[in-house]
Structure formats: structure tokens, C-alpha cells
């Protein structure tokens, strides 16, 4: 019997992030963005973080070609951006140009307004199962602790409102404003 990994992991709250990268083409730089919840902190010295992507991901191919990426941790209220960028590559493409962004000075990747952001250069990559784990060296980072953070747990988006980690339901069962 296979363990119910998907069901088990639904109970683990994760931050909701948008990872961005690019590919330089003869027609200019083409940016891509995708919703991720696999961001992990690895080391403070040197500063290293990780992301995981399906091996078949076009985003992963672009990231490995450019060797740079940025990740923006989304604030509460940004769940529609997360939904739009969680789609397959062709469906995401139209939404990338609609994003309010700035270009990262260290990575060249796009940074969205959010609670925090990181610019990274690829340090290592590991093929594990059906995914590739990408380890990034943090080149630059910033944060705005005044904004509530968007999290995903039990199949829905929630907001972490303050340092006491009060969460409010944003989607799924229940209604807006219901404390969890």
C-alpha cells in the first residue's frame, strides 16, 4: 500500500511564492513566472535556498539555461495571482506581462510586490524522483514585515495576520473572516 503523501502534505501549511526566470531569445528576453510552494531555507552561511520543479517543466528548463531566478513571497489578497500562475506554461504566458514587477538588479529576474523577495543564482541541482531540486545562492533579499503573508493549507489560501500567526480563511470551506 502506497502512503497517502498528497493527503498528508495537504495538512502542512506552506508560503505561496511566485518564482520568476527568463530566457534570452533572438527577439529579446522572455520572462516566465510560476506559483511555487516548495521554497526552503537551507543555509544562512552561505545563504542558500531551494525550490523543486517537475522535470518536464518549461520553467525549469528556462531557469537552468539562465542560471538565475527570483522568488517573491505573496501577501494576503494575492491568491488570484497565485491561481493564474499555477497553470501550464501556455496559460501563464499572458499573465506574466500583467504583473506589477521590477527587474532584479542581481539576477535579471522579475520581482513582484510582496512580503519578501529573494534573487538567486543556481548553485546546484539534483534530480530526485520526478522532480529537480534547485539550490540557489541568495544574491539579494528584502522583506516588508508589515504585510500579512499568504499561506496554502488544506487546499485553500489563508492569511497569516500577525506575529501570533492568526490565520484567516480566504477560500475553500468557510467564509472570509473566519478565524482558523
MDTraj code that builds the backbone (N, CA, C; nanometers):
import mdtraj as md
import numpy as np

residues = "UNK UNK UNK UNK UNK UNK UNK UNK UNK UNK UNK UNK UNK UNK UNK UNK UNK UNK UNK UNK UNK UNK UNK UNK UNK UNK UNK UNK UNK UNK UNK UNK UNK UNK UNK UNK UNK UNK UNK UNK UNK UNK UNK UNK UNK UNK UNK UNK UNK UNK UNK UNK UNK UNK UNK UNK UNK UNK UNK UNK UNK UNK UNK UNK UNK UNK UNK UNK UNK UNK UNK UNK UNK UNK UNK UNK UNK UNK UNK UNK UNK UNK UNK UNK UNK UNK UNK UNK UNK UNK UNK UNK UNK UNK UNK UNK UNK UNK UNK UNK UNK UNK UNK UNK UNK UNK UNK UNK UNK UNK UNK UNK UNK UNK UNK UNK UNK UNK UNK UNK UNK UNK UNK UNK UNK UNK UNK UNK UNK UNK UNK UNK UNK UNK UNK UNK UNK UNK UNK UNK UNK UNK UNK UNK UNK UNK UNK UNK UNK UNK UNK UNK UNK UNK UNK UNK UNK UNK UNK UNK UNK UNK UNK UNK UNK UNK UNK UNK UNK UNK UNK UNK UNK UNK UNK UNK UNK UNK UNK UNK".split()
xyz = np.array([
    [0.0842, -0.1182, 0.0000],
    [0.0000, 0.0000, 0.0000],
    [0.0888, 0.1247, 0.0000],
    [0.0622, 0.2158, -0.0932],
    [0.1380, 0.3408, -0.1013],
    [0.0908, 0.4371, 0.0064],
    [0.1824, 0.5082, 0.0677],
    [0.1408, 0.6078, 0.1662],
    [0.0643, 0.7214, 0.0975],
    [-0.0286, 0.7809, 0.1684],
    [-0.1074, 0.8920, 0.1146],
    [-0.0292, 1.0220, 0.1326],
    [0.0763, 1.0381, 0.0539],
    [0.1619, 1.1552, 0.0669],
    [0.0861, 1.2833, 0.0341],
    [0.0080, 1.2815, -0.0740],
    [-0.0662, 1.4022, -0.1126],
    [-0.1603, 1.4454, -0.0004],
    [-0.2371, 1.3524, 0.0545],
    [-0.3301, 1.3848, 0.1629],
    [-0.2582, 1.4336, 0.2872],
    [-0.1469, 1.3714, 0.3175],
    [-0.0699, 1.4111, 0.4350],
    [-0.0121, 1.5514, 0.4176],
    [0.0448, 1.5805, 0.3016],
    [0.1078, 1.7104, 0.2794],
    [0.0067, 1.8241, 0.2715],
    [-0.1207, 1.7934, 0.2441],
    [-0.2248, 1.8980, 0.2441],
    [-0.2393, 1.9621, 0.3817],
    [-0.1962, 1.8922, 0.4868],
    [-0.2096, 1.9453, 0.6226],
    [-0.0913, 2.0334, 0.6621],
    [0.0089, 2.0435, 0.5756],
    [0.1291, 2.1213, 0.6042],
    [0.1165, 2.2586, 0.5386],
    [0.1103, 2.3641, 0.6181],
    [0.0982, 2.4999, 0.5641],
    [0.2291, 2.5424, 0.4981],
    [0.2173, 2.5995, 0.3790],
    [0.3345, 2.6495, 0.3072],
    [0.3096, 2.7929, 0.2644],
    [0.4169, 2.8686, 0.2519],
    [0.4055, 3.0010, 0.1946],
    [0.3732, 2.9891, 0.0468],
    [0.3139, 3.0924, -0.0081],
    [0.2797, 3.0938, -0.1504],
    [0.3730, 3.1942, -0.2180],
    [0.4485, 3.1449, -0.3148],
    [0.5515, 3.2258, -0.3793],
    [0.5338, 3.2245, -0.5302],
    [0.5866, 3.3264, -0.5925],
    [0.5981, 3.3295, -0.7380],
    [0.7471, 3.3278, -0.7706],
    [0.7888, 3.2254, -0.8423],
    [0.9265, 3.2171, -0.8907],
    [0.9293, 3.2740, -1.0319],
    [1.0330, 3.3491, -1.0638],
    [1.0472, 3.4068, -1.1972],
    [1.1864, 3.3761, -1.2511],
    [1.1928, 3.3629, -1.3811],
    [1.3198, 3.3464, -1.4503],
    [1.3015, 3.3985, -1.5913],
    [1.3964, 3.3731, -1.6781],
    [1.3871, 3.4244, -1.8143],
    [1.4699, 3.3380, -1.9079],
    [1.4455, 3.3613, -2.0355],
    [1.5270, 3.3013, -2.1417],
    [1.5558, 3.4128, -2.2413],
    [1.6836, 3.4287, -2.2749],
    [1.7209, 3.5261, -2.3768],
    [1.7027, 3.4613, -2.5133],
    [1.6275, 3.5286, -2.6003],
    [1.5987, 3.4788, -2.7347],
    [1.6443, 3.5837, -2.8362],
    [1.6488, 3.5497, -2.9656],
    [1.6834, 3.6498, -3.0671],
    [1.5876, 3.7691, -3.0670],
    [1.4645, 3.7475, -3.0175],
    [1.3656, 3.8555, -3.0117],
    [1.3700, 3.9324, -2.8798],
    [1.4634, 3.8988, -2.7931],
    [1.4745, 3.9677, -2.6646],
    [1.4510, 3.8725, -2.5485],
    [1.4499, 3.9267, -2.4308],
    [1.4329, 3.8482, -2.3088],
    [1.2858, 3.8114, -2.2902],
    [1.2605, 3.6826, -2.2669],
    [1.1250, 3.6324, -2.2412],
    [1.1199, 3.5857, -2.0967],
    [1.0355, 3.6526, -2.0168],
    [1.0216, 3.6195, -1.8748],
    [0.9141, 3.5136, -1.8552],
    [0.9297, 3.4344, -1.7506],
    [0.8281, 3.3369, -1.7110],
    [0.8124, 3.3460, -1.5600],
    [0.6944, 3.3108, -1.5132],
    [0.6637, 3.3132, -1.3701],
    [0.5726, 3.1957, -1.3391],
    [0.5907, 3.1362, -1.2214],
    [0.5116, 3.0201, -1.1830],
    [0.4908, 3.0214, -1.0314],
    [0.3742, 2.9755, -0.9889],
    [0.3449, 2.9632, -0.8466],
    [0.4193, 2.8430, -0.7903],
    [0.4837, 2.8616, -0.6764],
    [0.5548, 2.7526, -0.6091],
    [0.5241, 2.7569, -0.4596],
    [0.5298, 2.6410, -0.3983],
    [0.5181, 2.6360, -0.2522],
    [0.6284, 2.5491, -0.1925],
    [0.7318, 2.5239, -0.2715],
    [0.8404, 2.4359, -0.2265],
    [0.9642, 2.5120, -0.1802],
    [0.9525, 2.6430, -0.1575],
    [1.0679, 2.7208, -0.1141],
    [1.1168, 2.6712, 0.0215],
    [1.2457, 2.6474, 0.0304],
    [1.3042, 2.6034, 0.1568],
    [1.4336, 2.6767, 0.1854],
    [1.4560, 2.7074, 0.3109],
    [1.5813, 2.7676, 0.3548],
    [1.6789, 2.6546, 0.3861],
    [1.7990, 2.6617, 0.3309],
    [1.8983, 2.5563, 0.3510],
    [2.0088, 2.6012, 0.4457],
    [2.0642, 2.7197, 0.4216],
    [2.1810, 2.7636, 0.4977],
    [2.1829, 2.9157, 0.5053],
    [2.2298, 2.9688, 0.6190],
    [2.2494, 3.1129, 0.6317],
    [2.3900, 3.1540, 0.5905],
    [2.4871, 3.0624, 0.6033],
    [2.6246, 3.0939, 0.5686],
    [2.6895, 2.9745, 0.4998],
    [2.6946, 2.9714, 0.3678],
    [2.6496, 3.0751, 0.2760],
    [2.4968, 3.0755, 0.2664],
    [2.4383, 3.1868, 0.2220],
    [2.2923, 3.1932, 0.2127],
    [2.2404, 3.1092, 0.0954],
    [2.1716, 2.9988, 0.1281],
    [2.1211, 2.9061, 0.0263],
    [1.9741, 2.8763, 0.0509],
    [1.8980, 2.8693, -0.0581],
    [1.7576, 2.8282, -0.0534],
    [1.7346, 2.7255, -0.1636],
    [1.6178, 2.6611, -0.1603],
    [1.5880, 2.5616, -0.2637],
    [1.4452, 2.5757, -0.3136],
    [1.4239, 2.5279, -0.4343],
    [1.2926, 2.5134, -0.4964],
    [1.2909, 2.3796, -0.5685],
    [1.1720, 2.3206, -0.5840],
    [1.1563, 2.1951, -0.6589],
    [1.0629, 2.2171, -0.7761],
    [1.0967, 2.1555, -0.8895],
    [1.0145, 2.1654, -1.0095],
    [1.0029, 2.0286, -1.0750],
    [0.8887, 2.0020, -1.1355],
    [0.8714, 1.8822, -1.2160],
    [0.9767, 1.8844, -1.3260],
    [1.0381, 1.7704, -1.3511],
    [1.1445, 1.7632, -1.4525],
    [1.0989, 1.8056, -1.5910],
    [0.9704, 1.7926, -1.6205],
    [0.9171, 1.8278, -1.7526],
    [0.8838, 1.9763, -1.7640],
    [0.9036, 2.0528, -1.6598],
    [0.8646, 2.1935, -1.6549],
    [0.9450, 2.2787, -1.7526],
    [0.8747, 2.3587, -1.8334],
    [0.9440, 2.4535, -1.9204],
    [1.0088, 2.5636, -1.8368],
    [0.9483, 2.5953, -1.7230],
    [1.0075, 2.6939, -1.6326],
    [1.1448, 2.6457, -1.5857],
    [1.1526, 2.5195, -1.5464],
    [1.2801, 2.4627, -1.5021],
    [1.3846, 2.4726, -1.6127],
    [1.3467, 2.4412, -1.7351],
    [1.4411, 2.4492, -1.8475],
    [1.4947, 2.5916, -1.8630],
    [1.4065, 2.6915, -1.8533],
    [1.4499, 2.8309, -1.8641],
    [1.5399, 2.8701, -1.7472],
    [1.5038, 2.8265, -1.6270],
    [1.5828, 2.8579, -1.5077],
    [1.7240, 2.8009, -1.5205],
    [1.7340, 2.6768, -1.5642],
    [1.8657, 2.6143, -1.5769],
    [1.9470, 2.6768, -1.6898],
    [1.8801, 2.7298, -1.7924],
    [1.9510, 2.7973, -1.9013],
    [2.0024, 2.9346, -1.8570],
    [1.9202, 3.0095, -1.7845],
    [1.9600, 3.1446, -1.7422],
    [2.0519, 3.1425, -1.6206],
    [2.0381, 3.0366, -1.5364],
    [2.1142, 3.0206, -1.4122],
    [2.0757, 3.1229, -1.3053],
    [1.9658, 3.1953, -1.3253],
    [1.9181, 3.2952, -1.2294],
    [1.7678, 3.2850, -1.2116],
    [1.7221, 3.3204, -1.0915],
    [1.5791, 3.3248, -1.0630],
    [1.5545, 3.4156, -0.9438],
    [1.4300, 3.4566, -0.9321],
    [1.3865, 3.5337, -0.8160],
    [1.2616, 3.4668, -0.7626],
    [1.2349, 3.4884, -0.6364],
    [1.1120, 3.4374, -0.5771],
    [1.0529, 3.5494, -0.4924],
    [0.9231, 3.5721, -0.5099],
    [0.8502, 3.6728, -0.4334],
    [0.7485, 3.6009, -0.3474],
    [0.7527, 3.6251, -0.2168],
    [0.6571, 3.5645, -0.1244],
    [0.5344, 3.6542, -0.1229],
    [0.4191, 3.5959, -0.1571],
    [0.2991, 3.6756, -0.1792],
    [0.2328, 3.7214, -0.0499],
    [0.1736, 3.8416, -0.0551],
    [0.0966, 3.8901, 0.0583],
    [-0.0466, 3.8370, 0.0521],
    [-0.1162, 3.8454, 0.1643],
    [-0.2584, 3.8103, 0.1675],
    [-0.3307, 3.8930, 0.0616],
    [-0.4287, 3.8346, -0.0010],
    [-0.5036, 3.9032, -0.1047],
    [-0.4511, 3.8777, -0.2446],
    [-0.3378, 3.8098, -0.2576],
    [-0.2779, 3.7855, -0.3891],
    [-0.3081, 3.6453, -0.4405],
    [-0.4121, 3.5818, -0.3863],
    [-0.4409, 3.4443, -0.4275],
    [-0.4792, 3.4332, -0.5752],
    [-0.5364, 3.5384, -0.6353],
    [-0.5710, 3.5304, -0.7776],
    [-0.4442, 3.5236, -0.8630],
    [-0.3423, 3.5977, -0.8257],
    [-0.2131, 3.5885, -0.8961],
    [-0.1593, 3.4465, -0.8832],
    [-0.1662, 3.3911, -0.7630],
    [-0.1177, 3.2541, -0.7407],
    [-0.1936, 3.1551, -0.8281],
    [-0.3249, 3.1691, -0.8367],
    [-0.4058, 3.0775, -0.9197],
    [-0.3681, 3.0887, -1.0673],
    [-0.3560, 3.2115, -1.1169],
    [-0.3256, 3.2320, -1.2591],
    [-0.1895, 3.1748, -1.2980],
    [-0.0932, 3.1857, -1.2081],
    [0.0422, 3.1407, -1.2406],
    [0.0674, 2.9961, -1.2011],
    [-0.0355, 2.9280, -1.1523],
    [-0.0247, 2.7848, -1.1214],
    [-0.0650, 2.7001, -1.2417],
    [-0.0975, 2.7630, -1.3511],
    [-0.1430, 2.6936, -1.4724],
    [-0.0243, 2.6496, -1.5582],
    [-0.0519, 2.5674, -1.6604],
    [0.0552, 2.5281, -1.7530],
    [0.1164, 2.6499, -1.8233],
    [0.2341, 2.6309, -1.8785],
    [0.3136, 2.7378, -1.9374],
    [0.2362, 2.8267, -2.0345],
    [0.1652, 2.7686, -2.1288],
    [0.0938, 2.8478, -2.2291],
    [-0.0119, 2.9369, -2.1649],
    [-0.0794, 2.8875, -2.0635],
    [-0.1830, 2.9660, -1.9959],
    [-0.1216, 3.0749, -1.9073],
    [-0.0009, 3.0530, -1.8569],
    [0.0658, 3.1522, -1.7713],
    [0.1193, 3.2694, -1.8510],
    [0.1611, 3.2449, -1.9738],
    [0.2342, 3.3443, -2.0522],
    [0.1623, 3.4783, -2.0601],
    [0.0329, 3.4775, -2.0820],
    [-0.0424, 3.6022, -2.0942],
    [-0.0430, 3.6808, -1.9641],
    [-0.0365, 3.6121, -1.8517],
    [-0.0454, 3.6796, -1.7219],
    [0.0870, 3.7406, -1.6770],
    [0.1982, 3.6910, -1.7279],
    [0.3285, 3.7426, -1.6849],
    [0.3401, 3.8914, -1.7159],
    [0.2943, 3.9337, -1.8333],
    [0.3041, 4.0745, -1.8720],
    [0.2078, 4.1635, -1.7947],
    [0.1080, 4.1052, -1.7278],
    [0.0119, 4.1826, -1.6491],
    [0.0628, 4.2114, -1.5080],
    [0.1680, 4.1442, -1.4654],
    [0.2174, 4.1575, -1.3287],
    [0.2855, 4.2923, -1.3059],
    [0.2687, 4.3456, -1.1859],
    [0.3423, 4.4648, -1.1454],
    [0.4750, 4.4156, -1.0880],
    [0.5828, 4.4473, -1.1578],
    [0.7140, 4.3931, -1.1208],
    [0.8223, 4.4989, -1.1355],
    [0.9379, 4.4625, -1.0864],
    [1.0606, 4.5347, -1.1173],
    [1.1651, 4.4286, -1.1501],
    [1.2658, 4.4657, -1.2244],
    [1.3714, 4.3714, -1.2603],
    [1.4766, 4.3694, -1.1502],
    [1.5085, 4.2493, -1.1046],
    [1.6104, 4.2345, -1.0012],
    [1.7463, 4.2800, -1.0504],
    [1.8148, 4.3587, -0.9692],
    [1.9457, 4.4120, -1.0076],
    [2.0531, 4.3050, -1.0152],
    [2.0412, 4.2007, -0.9344],
    [2.1444, 4.0970, -0.9291],
    [2.1147, 3.9782, -1.0200],
    [1.9854, 3.9494, -1.0430],
    [1.9501, 3.8281, -1.1174],
    [1.8938, 3.8550, -1.2560],
    [1.8361, 3.9721, -1.2777],
    [1.7678, 3.9999, -1.4032],
    [1.6274, 3.9433, -1.4077],
    [1.5895, 3.8655, -1.3062],
    [1.4549, 3.8078, -1.2995],
    [1.3584, 3.9109, -1.2408],
    [1.2300, 3.8899, -1.2632],
    [1.1281, 3.9833, -1.2164],
    [1.0983, 3.9632, -1.0682],
    [1.0749, 4.0740, -0.9976],
    [1.0373, 4.0706, -0.8566],
    [0.9009, 4.1362, -0.8436],
    [0.8064, 4.0671, -0.7799],
    [0.6723, 4.1189, -0.7571],
    [0.6669, 4.1892, -0.6220],
    [0.5721, 4.2814, -0.6077],
    [0.5471, 4.3405, -0.4764],
    [0.4964, 4.2287, -0.3866],
    [0.5491, 4.2184, -0.2671],
    [0.5078, 4.1114, -0.1774],
    [0.5627, 4.1324, -0.0391],
    [0.5499, 4.0303, 0.0439],
    [0.6005, 4.0420, 0.1802],
    [0.7521, 4.0300, 0.1844],
    [0.8094, 3.9579, 0.0894],
    [0.9547, 3.9459, 0.0819],
    [0.9955, 3.8902, -0.0536],
    [1.1234, 3.8990, -0.0834],
    [1.1743, 3.8528, -0.2120],
    [1.3199, 3.8096, -0.1980],
    [1.3606, 3.7249, -0.2906],
    [1.4982, 3.6760, -0.2985],
    [1.5408, 3.6755, -0.4446],
    [1.6648, 3.7121, -0.4700],
    [1.7249, 3.6921, -0.6017],
    [1.8331, 3.5865, -0.5841],
    [1.8348, 3.4897, -0.6749],
    [1.9246, 3.3754, -0.6578],
    [1.9974, 3.3395, -0.7865],
    [2.1136, 3.2811, -0.7691],
    [2.1875, 3.2187, -0.8777],
    [2.1920, 3.0693, -0.8512],
    [2.1808, 2.9897, -0.9552],
    [2.1811, 2.8441, -0.9378],
    [2.3169, 2.7998, -0.8845],
    [2.3147, 2.7282, -0.7753],
    [2.4376, 2.6738, -0.7148],
    [2.4528, 2.5264, -0.7507],
    [2.3432, 2.4499, -0.7340],
    [2.3444, 2.3070, -0.7662],
    [2.2041, 2.2636, -0.8038],
    [2.1968, 2.1465, -0.8628],
    [2.0666, 2.0866, -0.8945],
    [2.0773, 1.9363, -0.8754],
    [1.9660, 1.8778, -0.8339],
    [1.9625, 1.7343, -0.8074],
    [1.8332, 1.6772, -0.8634],
    [1.8435, 1.5701, -0.9416],
    [1.7242, 1.5012, -0.9898],
    [1.6821, 1.4012, -0.8837],
    [1.5609, 1.4177, -0.8339],
    [1.5076, 1.3341, -0.7268],
    [1.3661, 1.2924, -0.7643],
    [1.3450, 1.1638, -0.7888],
    [1.2126, 1.1181, -0.8303],
    [1.1730, 1.1865, -0.9595],
    [1.0504, 1.2403, -0.9637],
    [1.0023, 1.3069, -1.0849],
    [1.0282, 1.4577, -1.0826],
    [1.1081, 1.5053, -0.9871],
    [1.1361, 1.6475, -0.9731],
    [1.2864, 1.6757, -0.9738],
    [1.3194, 1.8025, -0.9956],
    [1.4559, 1.8513, -0.9821],
    [1.4581, 1.9522, -0.8683],
    [1.5462, 1.9300, -0.7729],
    [1.5675, 2.0225, -0.6624],
    [1.6761, 2.1198, -0.7062],
    [1.6439, 2.2482, -0.7065],
    [1.7392, 2.3517, -0.7456],
    [1.7821, 2.4262, -0.6199],
    [1.9121, 2.4288, -0.5957],
    [1.9680, 2.5030, -0.4829],
    [2.0186, 2.6359, -0.5376],
    [1.9735, 2.7436, -0.4753],
    [2.0144, 2.8761, -0.5188],
    [2.0936, 2.9492, -0.4128],
    [2.1982, 3.0180, -0.4567],
    [2.2707, 3.1065, -0.3661],
    [2.1999, 3.2414, -0.3678],
    [2.1646, 3.2909, -0.2509],
    [2.0913, 3.4169, -0.2409],
    [2.1870, 3.5319, -0.2711],
    [2.1534, 3.6083, -0.3757],
    [2.2351, 3.7215, -0.4188],
    [2.1868, 3.8525, -0.3570],
    [2.0564, 3.8608, -0.3309],
    [1.9950, 3.9793, -0.2703],
    [1.8621, 3.9359, -0.2102],
    [1.8168, 4.0103, -0.1090],
    [1.6900, 3.9771, -0.0433],
    [1.6327, 4.1019, 0.0218],
    [1.5023, 4.1002, 0.0421],
    [1.4361, 4.2099, 0.1114],
    [1.3024, 4.1633, 0.1643],
    [1.2483, 4.2379, 0.2617],
    [1.1188, 4.1992, 0.3175],
    [1.0442, 4.3198, 0.3726],
    [0.9131, 4.3050, 0.3837],
    [0.8237, 4.4051, 0.4412],
    [0.7353, 4.3320, 0.5409],
    [0.7756, 4.3293, 0.6659],
    [0.7048, 4.2526, 0.7692],
    [0.5688, 4.3118, 0.8041],
    [0.5345, 4.4282, 0.7492],
    [0.4048, 4.4901, 0.7804],
    [0.2899, 4.4246, 0.7056],
    [0.3191, 4.3505, 0.6002],
    [0.2137, 4.2890, 0.5200],
    [0.1849, 4.1476, 0.5687],
    [0.0562, 4.1096, 0.5785],
    [0.0253, 3.9705, 0.6123],
    [0.0668, 3.8784, 0.4978],
    [0.1100, 3.7590, 0.5312],
    [0.1607, 3.6622, 0.4344],
    [0.0519, 3.5651, 0.3914],
    [0.0510, 3.5305, 0.2636],
    [-0.0415, 3.4315, 0.2090],
    [0.0163, 3.2920, 0.2306],
    [-0.0649, 3.2005, 0.2839],
    [-0.0234, 3.0614, 0.3002],
    [-0.1279, 2.9704, 0.2370],
    [-0.0868, 2.8467, 0.2093],
    [-0.1754, 2.7475, 0.1485],
    [-0.1749, 2.6236, 0.2366],
    [-0.2935, 2.5797, 0.2779],
    [-0.3070, 2.4589, 0.3595],
    [-0.4481, 2.4043, 0.3408],
    [-0.4635, 2.2736, 0.3467],
    [-0.5937, 2.2070, 0.3308],
    [-0.6648, 2.2495, 0.2023],
    [-0.5886, 2.2734, 0.0954],
    [-0.6468, 2.3061, -0.0340],
    [-0.6983, 2.4476, -0.0468],
    [-0.6640, 2.5370, 0.0454],
    [-0.7128, 2.6745, 0.0379],
    [-0.6082, 2.7759, 0.0791],
    [-0.6342, 2.9013, 0.0418],
    [-0.5455, 3.0121, 0.0755],
    [-0.5899, 3.0743, 0.2072],
    [-0.4918, 3.1153, 0.2867],
    [-0.5173, 3.1753, 0.4169],
    [-0.4164, 3.2878, 0.4379],
    [-0.4474, 3.3790, 0.5289],
    [-0.3567, 3.4893, 0.5599],
    [-0.3034, 3.4739, 0.7011],
    [-0.1737, 3.4892, 0.7154],
    [-0.1132, 3.4968, 0.8477],
    [-0.1081, 3.6461, 0.8796],
    [-0.1886, 3.6868, 0.9781],
    [-0.2117, 3.8289, 1.0003],
    [-0.1066, 3.8998, 1.0837],
    [-0.0483, 3.8315, 1.1809],
    [0.0496, 3.8984, 1.2649],
    [0.1454, 3.7963, 1.3239],
    [0.2309, 3.8414, 1.4125],
    [0.3329, 3.7540, 1.4681],
    [0.2754, 3.6439, 1.5557],
    [0.1513, 3.6550, 1.5960],
    [0.0880, 3.5484, 1.6743],
    [0.0326, 3.4407, 1.5817],
    [0.0559, 3.4551, 1.4518],
    [0.0152, 3.3596, 1.3483],
    [-0.1338, 3.3308, 1.3487],
    [-0.2152, 3.4326, 1.3663],
    [-0.3586, 3.4185, 1.3478],
    [-0.3826, 3.4002, 1.1991],
    [-0.4603, 3.3003, 1.1628],
    [-0.4884, 3.2754, 1.0212],
    [-0.6346, 3.3040, 0.9930],
    [-0.6627, 3.3556, 0.8753],
    [-0.7988, 3.3851, 0.8327],
    [-0.8244, 3.3118, 0.7026],
    [-0.9405, 3.2488, 0.6912],
    [-0.9798, 3.1742, 0.5717],
    [-1.0000, 3.2698, 0.4549],
    [-0.9383, 3.2413, 0.3396],
    [-0.9562, 3.3216, 0.2201],
    [-1.0314, 3.2476, 0.1106],
    [-1.0360, 3.1163, 0.1177],
    [-1.1069, 3.0383, 0.0164],
    [-1.1386, 2.9023, 0.0738],
    [-1.2125, 2.8241, -0.0019],
    [-1.2471, 2.6897, 0.0435],
    [-1.3626, 2.6945, 0.1406],
    [-1.3770, 2.5906, 0.2247],
    [-1.4893, 2.5874, 0.3170],
    [-1.4829, 2.7058, 0.4124],
    [-1.5951, 2.7509, 0.4569],
    [-1.5999, 2.8665, 0.5451],
    [-1.6157, 2.9932, 0.4649],
    [-1.5944, 3.1045, 0.5279],
    [-1.6111, 3.2325, 0.4612],
    [-1.5056, 3.3299, 0.5095],
    [-1.4911, 3.4399, 0.4364],
    [-1.3918, 3.5407, 0.4693],
    [-1.4114, 3.5886, 0.6119],
    [-1.3025, 3.5950, 0.6850],
    [-1.3071, 3.6457, 0.8200],
    [-1.3196, 3.5376, 0.9251],
    [-1.3349, 3.4134, 0.8848],
    [-1.3472, 3.3049, 0.9821],
    [-1.2090, 3.2702, 1.0351],
    [-1.1881, 3.2893, 1.1643],
    [-1.0584, 3.2559, 1.2232],
    [-1.0407, 3.1060, 1.2257],
    [-0.9201, 3.0623, 1.2007],
    [-0.8909, 2.9187, 1.1994],
    [-0.8329, 2.8760, 1.3311],
])
top = md.Topology()
chain = top.add_chain()
for i, resn in enumerate(residues, 1):
    res = top.add_residue(resn, chain, resSeq=i)
    for name in ("N", "CA", "C"):
        top.add_atom(name, md.element.get_by_symbol(name[0]), res)
traj = md.Trajectory(xyz[None], top)
